């Protein structure tokens, strides 16, 4: 009987053995027959294949401890935190930039994103065959799957550079598909693939306003344009950044910065794409996201990792409301009346990971806002400035500063405004998983880490290591990133 394979990734059995993720209630290494797909040949069934992709972002390996390590603890915004003797498996070496090709966080992030890509490819393979589902819905779902696949490939290319492009469900036993899965493409090829997926998504997705309340976490046309602008930013395609930012319409920055990180701020007017967490059974939150970053010790509620650095504290200007909305200081009282006693182990914690309703729970109601309209304004400002249109960039920068309670910038030269925009991105988007990658793409990394007496090795630390286990299985089809063994 003809089969549709659910998890045909070459190293799936090697990496995913014992994995407990549900995959439309089908084990990841099993398959379903074409006859069984009739169970999903309706609107609800078709939607399940894309819902399974979104659900991947709630997993520990995708969005929690390892990703926090790579995207935040490695940066100058954060320290390892916790207790001195608690290494957090590998968070000490990530903090010190001394990790190697066997690093668990680099490995889990790589695997998790390919797991998610496999779910995208499954949806893209099956949904067109579900002819009893509404055609318009199927088209939208395909657009969502392509947006999410692009999002995951963007994570991969930022972290590892060129990676294998797996653009369809591989056929077991196919040598060409085996080679596809084990051969790294160039960064340029990965970016081109991302752009192609996003352009397809733009053509298929509705505006945010077209979604019902219970569908508000789904990707929209605005999200695809915003992500495409960010992809262009990383490639220094300045005019494309501007053009795509201009197409992100129907959004506005909120007046109260702190409100975005409370339960009442979910899917507000500034939110373009966020990971939805509900935090109560049977609904789910992001596994361990809040708990691992919660205040540690007597009177605390968590593990205490990923603590705001003194460098970040120093980056805020006097009167910037974002500082106290981003950083929990011990000895203070939080917005809900919770007192953070002086007995907790670390001086500072991540406020954006705090849940009032489910403070010490493993799964909370804390969302991650991956794309916000404030970033769209900053991306456009950066691109305009790089194209010499500094006077047009300055008002966009000032919008963000004014919302934070700060006066207009006093700078006017292109170089000074460039630095001001970079600094504004730092304090505006702290703990939103961008800082390390911003340091790399703007060439600031070596100097920024030197302030904390950390050595950023140029030609190496711009990328994380490809998992050694993958390089071994590739058998010469792929090579390790420079400087790792």
C-alpha positions in Angstrom: 0.0 0.0 0.0 1.3 3.5 -0.8 2.5 5.3 2.3 2.9 8.9 3.3 5.9 9.1 5.6 5.6 11.3 8.7 9.3 11.5 9.7 11.6 10.5 6.9 14.5 12.8 7.9 17.7 10.8 7.4 18.9 11.0 11.0 15.5 11.0 12.6 15.8 7.7 14.3 19.3 8.6 15.5 18.3 12.0 16.9 14.7 11.4 17.8 14.8 8.0 19.5 12.7 8.2 22.6 11.2 11.6 21.8 7.8 12.1 23.3 6.4 14.7 20.9 3.0 14.0 19.6 2.8 14.2 15.9 -0.9 14.3 15.0 -1.1 11.3 17.4 1.2 9.3 15.0 4.7 8.3 16.1 7.4 10.2 14.3 9.0 7.2 12.8 5.7 5.6 11.7 3.7 6.2 8.6 0.1 6.5 7.7 -1.5 5.0 4.6 -3.2 7.1 1.9 -6.4 5.5 3.0 -5.9 6.9 6.5 -5.6 10.4 5.2 -9.3 10.4 4.6 -9.6 10.8 8.3 -8.2 14.3 7.8 -10.0 15.1 4.5 -12.0 18.0 5.9 -11.4 21.5 7.2 -10.5 20.5 10.8 -8.3 17.7 9.6 -6.3 19.9 7.2 -5.8 22.5 9.9 -4.3 19.9 12.3 -1.3 19.4 10.1 -0.4 23.1 10.5 -1.4 23.3 14.1 1.2 20.6 14.7 3.9 23.0 13.4 2.9 25.7 15.7 2.8 23.3 18.6 6.5 22.5 18.0 7.3 26.0 19.2 6.0 25.0 22.7 8.6 22.3 23.0 11.5 22.4 25.4 14.0 21.6 22.7 12.7 24.3 20.3 12.1 27.4 22.3 13.3 26.8 25.8 16.6 26.0 27.6 18.8 25.4 24.6 17.5 28.3 22.6 17.8 30.6 25.6 21.4 29.5 25.8 22.3 30.2 22.2 20.3 33.4 21.6 20.6 35.1 25.0 23.1 33.7 27.4 25.8 33.9 24.7 25.1 37.7 24.3 26.4 40.6 26.3 22.8 41.2 27.5 22.8 38.2 29.8 24.9 36.1 32.1 24.5 32.4 32.9 22.9 33.2 36.3 21.8 30.4 38.6 24.4 29.2 41.1 28.1 29.2 40.4 28.3 25.4 40.6 25.3 24.8 38.4 26.5 24.7 34.8 23.1 24.2 33.4 24.5 21.3 31.3 26.4 23.8 29.0 25.3 27.3 29.9 28.6 28.1 31.5 30.6 27.5 28.3 28.0 29.3 26.2 28.4 32.3 28.5 32.1 32.1 28.1 32.0 31.5 24.3 34.1 28.3 24.8 31.6 25.8 23.4 32.6 23.0 20.9 30.9 20.9 18.3 29.4 18.6 20.9 27.5 21.5 22.6 24.1 20.2 23.7 22.3 23.5 23.0 23.6 23.9 19.5 22.7 20.3 18.8 19.1 20.5 20.3 18.3 23.7 18.4 19.5 22.2 15.1 17.5 19.0 15.6 14.4 20.8 16.8 14.2 23.1 13.8 14.6 20.2 11.4 11.8 18.4 13.3 9.7 21.5 12.7 10.7 21.7 9.1 9.7 18.1 8.7 6.2 19.0 10.1 6.0 21.8 7.5 7.0 19.4 4.7 4.4 16.9 5.9 1.7 19.6 5.8 2.8 20.8 2.4 2.7 17.2 1.1 -0.7 16.2 2.4 -2.9 19.4 2.5 -3.1 19.7 -1.4 -4.5 16.1 -1.4 -7.3 16.9 1.0 -9.9 17.7 -1.7 -12.8 17.8 0.7 -11.4 20.7 2.7 -12.2 24.2 1.7 -9.9 25.3 -1.1 -9.4 28.8 0.4 -8.5 27.3 3.7 -6.1 24.9 2.1 -4.3 27.8 0.3 -4.0 29.7 3.6 -2.7 26.7 5.5 0.0 26.1 2.8 0.9 29.8 3.2 1.2 29.3 7.0 3.4 26.2 6.6 5.7 28.1 4.2 6.0 31.1 6.6 6.8 28.8 9.5 9.4 26.8 7.4 11.0 30.1 6.4 11.0 31.2 10.1 12.8 28.0 11.1 15.3 28.3 8.2 16.0 31.9 9.3 16.9 30.6 12.8 19.1 27.9 11.3 21.0 30.2 8.9 21.6 32.8 11.7 22.9 30.1 14.0 24.9 27.9 11.7 25.3 29.6 8.3 24.6 27.3 5.4 22.6 24.2 6.2 20.8 21.4 4.3 17.7 22.6 2.4 15.1 19.9 2.9 12.2 21.2 0.7 10.0 18.1 0.6 9.3 14.8 2.5 12.3 12.6 1.6 11.5 9.2 0.1 13.0 6.4 2.2 15.7 4.6 0.2 16.2 7.5 -2.2 19.9 8.2 -2.5 19.3 11.7 -3.9 17.1 12.5 -0.9 19.7 11.2 1.5 22.3 13.5 -0.1 19.8 16.4 0.0 19.4 15.9 3.8 23.1 15.6 4.5 24.6 18.3 2.2 25.0 21.8 3.5 24.0 24.6 1.1 25.5 28.1 1.2 24.1 30.8 3.3 23.1 32.6 0.1 21.2 29.6 -1.1 19.4 29.3 2.3 18.4 32.9 2.2 17.1 32.6 -1.3 15.0 29.6 -0.2 13.6 31.6 2.7 12.7 34.5 0.5 10.9 32.1 -1.9 8.9 30.6 0.9 8.0 34.1 2.2 6.9 35.4 -1.1 4.6 32.3 -1.5 3.3 32.9 2.0 2.6 36.6 1.2 0.5 35.6 -1.8 -1.6 33.1 0.3 -1.9 34.7 3.8 -4.6 37.1 4.9 -4.1 40.3 6.9 -4.1 40.0 10.7 -7.6 41.6 10.8 -9.1 38.7 8.8 -8.5 36.1 11.5 -11.0 35.3 14.2 -10.1 35.8 17.8 -9.4 32.1 18.3 -7.0 32.2 15.3 -5.0 35.2 16.3 -1.7 33.3 16.8 -1.6 32.3 13.1 0.8 33.8 10.7 -0.5 36.7 8.6 0.5 38.7 5.5 2.0 41.3 7.8 4.1 38.7 9.6 5.5 37.5 6.3 6.4 41.0 5.1 8.0 41.8 8.5 10.0 38.6 8.4 11.1 39.2 4.8 12.2 42.7 5.9 14.3 41.2 8.6 15.8 38.6 6.3 16.7 41.5 4.0 18.2 43.4 6.9 20.6 40.5 7.6 21.7 40.5 4.0 22.1 44.3 3.9 19.5 44.6 1.1 18.6 48.1 2.4 16.0 49.1 -0.2 14.2 45.7 0.2 14.1 46.3 3.9 12.3 49.6 3.4 10.0 48.2 0.7 8.8 45.3 2.9 8.5 47.4 6.1 6.2 49.8 4.1 3.9 46.8 3.4 3.5 45.9 7.1 0.3 47.8 7.6 -2.5 47.7 10.3 -0.1 47.8 13.3 1.0 50.5 15.7 3.2 50.7 18.8 1.4 50.5 22.1 1.6 53.4 24.5 2.7 51.3 27.5 5.8 49.3 26.8 5.5 47.1 29.9 1.9 46.0 28.9 3.2 43.9 26.0 4.8 41.3 28.4 1.7 40.8 30.6 -1.1 38.4 29.9 -3.3 41.3 29.0 -0.9 42.3 26.2 -1.2 39.2 24.1 -1.8 40.0 20.4 -2.0 43.8 20.9 -1.7 46.3 18.1 2.1 46.0 18.1 2.2 42.2 17.9 3.0 40.9 14.4 3.9 37.3 15.2 4.1 35.7 18.7 4.2 32.2 20.1 1.0 31.7 22.0 1.2 30.1 25.5 -1.8 29.5 27.7 -0.4 27.8 30.7 -3.2 25.7 32.1 -4.2 22.1 31.5 -5.2 20.9 28.9 -3.9 24.1 27.1 -0.1 24.4 26.9 2.7 26.9 27.5 6.3 26.8 26.4 7.9 24.0 28.4 10.2 25.4 31.1 10.6 28.9 29.5 9.5 30.8 32.5 10.7 28.4 35.2 14.3 28.2 34.0 14.5 32.0 34.0 12.6 32.6 37.3 14.2 34.0 40.4 16.3 31.3 42.2 16.7 30.6 45.9 14.9 31.5 49.0 11.7 33.3 48.1 12.2 32.6 44.4 10.3 30.4 42.0 12.7 29.1 39.3 16.1 28.0 38.2 17.6 31.5 37.8 19.3 31.2 34.4 19.7 33.9 31.8 20.1 36.9 34.1 20.4 40.4 32.8 24.0 41.6 32.7 25.4 44.8 34.2 26.3 45.7 30.7 22.6 45.7 29.8 21.7 47.7 32.9 24.3 50.3 31.9 22.9 50.6 28.4 19.6 52.2 29.6 19.5 56.0 29.7 18.1 57.7 32.8 14.3 57.7 32.7 14.0 54.8 30.2 10.8 52.9 31.3 12.1 49.8 29.4 14.7 49.0 32.1 12.2 48.2 34.8 9.9 46.5 32.4 12.7 44.2 31.2 14.6 43.5 34.4 13.4 42.1 37.7 15.7 43.5 40.5 15.8 41.6 43.8 14.3 43.5 46.7 11.6 45.1 44.5 7.9 44.6 44.2 6.5 43.4 40.8 3.4 44.8 39.0 1.2 42.2 40.6 2.3 42.9 44.1 4.8 40.0 44.3 7.8 40.9 46.4 11.2 39.6 45.2 13.1 39.2 48.4 16.8 40.0 48.9 17.4 36.3 49.6 17.2 35.2 46.0 20.6 34.3 44.6 21.0 36.7 41.6 20.6 40.4 41.5 18.5 40.5 38.4 16.1 38.3 36.4 14.3 38.4 33.0 11.0 40.2 33.5 9.7 39.3 30.0 9.7 35.6 31.1 7.6 36.3 34.2 4.1 34.9 34.6 1.9 36.3 37.3 -0.8 33.6 37.1 1.5 30.6 36.8 4.6 31.9 38.4 6.3 28.6 39.3 4.6 26.3 36.8 6.5 24.4 34.2 4.2 25.7 31.4 3.0 29.3 31.8 1.1 31.9 29.9 4.2 33.8 28.7 4.2 34.4 25.0 7.3 35.2 22.9 6.8 38.2 20.7 9.2 37.4 17.8 8.0 40.2 15.5 6.8 43.6 16.8 5.9 46.8 15.0 8.6 48.6 16.9 11.2 46.5 15.2 9.7 47.2 11.8 10.2 51.0 12.6 13.8 50.3 13.7 14.6 48.2 10.7 13.3 50.8 8.3 15.2 53.5 10.2 18.4 51.5 9.9 17.9 50.9 6.2 17.1 54.5 5.5 20.2 55.7 7.3 22.4 53.2 5.5 21.1 54.6 2.2 22.0 58.1 3.3 18.5 59.2 4.1 19.4 60.0 7.7 16.9 62.8 8.2 14.0 60.5 7.3 15.3 57.8 9.7 15.5 60.0 12.7 11.7 60.5 13.3 11.3 56.7 13.3 14.0 56.3 15.9 12.4 59.1 17.9 9.0 57.3 17.9 10.6 54.4 19.8 12.5 56.7 22.2 9.5 58.8 23.0 7.4 55.7 23.8 10.2 54.8 26.3 9.9 58.2 28.0 13.0 59.6 26.4 13.6 62.8 24.5 14.4 63.0 20.8 17.9 62.0 19.8 20.4 64.8 19.7 22.5 63.0 17.0 22.3 63.9 13.3 25.2 62.4 11.4 24.9 59.1 9.6 27.5 57.4 11.8 26.0 58.6 15.1 22.5 57.7 14.0 23.7 54.2 13.0 25.1 53.7 16.5 22.0 55.2 18.1 19.7 52.8 16.2 21.9 49.8 17.2 21.7 50.9 20.8 18.0 51.4 20.6 17.5 47.9 19.2 19.4 46.6 22.2 17.3 48.2 24.9 14.0 47.9 23.0 14.4 44.2 22.2 16.4 42.9 25.2 15.6 39.3 25.9 13.7 38.8 22.7 16.4 36.5 21.2 18.0 39.0 18.9 21.0 40.5 20.6 23.7 37.9 19.8 22.7 37.9 16.1 22.6 41.7 16.0 26.1 41.9 17.4 27.3 39.5 14.7 25.5 41.1 11.7 26.6 44.6 12.7 30.3 43.7 13.4 30.0 44.9 17.0 30.6 41.5 18.7 34.4 41.5 19.4 34.3 44.9 21.0 31.1 44.2 22.9 32.4 41.0 24.5 35.8 42.5 25.3 34.0 44.9 27.7 33.2 41.8 29.8 36.6 40.3 29.3 35.3 37.6 27.0 37.0 36.7 23.8 34.9 36.7 20.6 37.1 35.0 18.0 36.4 36.5 14.6 36.1 33.9 11.9 34.7 31.4 14.4 32.2 32.7 16.9 29.9 34.4 14.3 28.4 30.9 13.9 27.6 28.0 16.3 29.0 24.6 15.5 27.1 22.2 13.3 26.4 19.2 15.6 29.3 16.7 15.5 26.8 13.9 15.3 25.5 15.3 12.0 28.9 15.9 10.5 29.8 12.3 11.3 26.7 11.0 9.7 27.2 13.2 6.6 30.3 11.3 5.9 32.1 14.0 3.9 28.9 15.5 2.4 29.1 18.4 4.8 31.9 20.1 6.7 32.1 21.7 10.1 32.1 25.5 10.6 35.6 27.0 11.0 37.3 26.7 14.4 35.3 23.8 15.8 36.2 20.2 16.4 
